[in-house]
Amino acid sequence: MPAPSTAPAPIYDRLVDEHGDVLADVREAAQHAERTAEDVLDFGRAHDAPQAS
């Protein structure tokens, strides 16, 4: 596997300028979804929650 290039990426830079950094936005959305899923699926905290009557 070749080493990642350290050369400038003018095409990518131009696309980021035109459309925003889509990869960073997707990465942030994925991290948010992961945190949300961890909160929802954290059964270890279930015993700490008040019981419904």
N, C-alpha and C positions, 0 to 999 in steps of 0.2 A: 504494500500500500504506500503510495507516495506521500511525502510530507506535505502538510498544508502550505499553500503558497502565501508568501508575505507580500506579493506584488499588489499594488493598488488595483481596485476593482471599479473603474470609472462607470461601467454600465450599471452595476449594483448601486453605486452612489447616486447616479442620476435617477434610477427607479425609486430610491428612498426619497429623494427630493420631490419627485412627482407624486408618489402615492403614499408616502409615509413608510415607516419601518414595519412592514407587515409581519415579518418574522418575529420581531420583538413584541408586537401586539399579540400574536398567537401564543408566544411563549408566556406572556403575562396572563392571558386568558386561561391557558392550561394550568398554570400554577394556582390561579384562583379556583378553578374547578377542582383541582386536587385538594386544596385546603378545605373547600366546602364538603367534598366527599369524605375526607377524614373526620370532619366534625359530625356529619350525619351518621357515619358508620362506626363511631367510637362507642362501642357497647360498654367499655370500661367505665364510662361516666353514667351509665343508665341507673346504677344504684344510688347515685348522688342526687338524681332528679326527684322532685316531690311526686308522690304517687297521686294519680287522679282518683277522685272519689266517685 
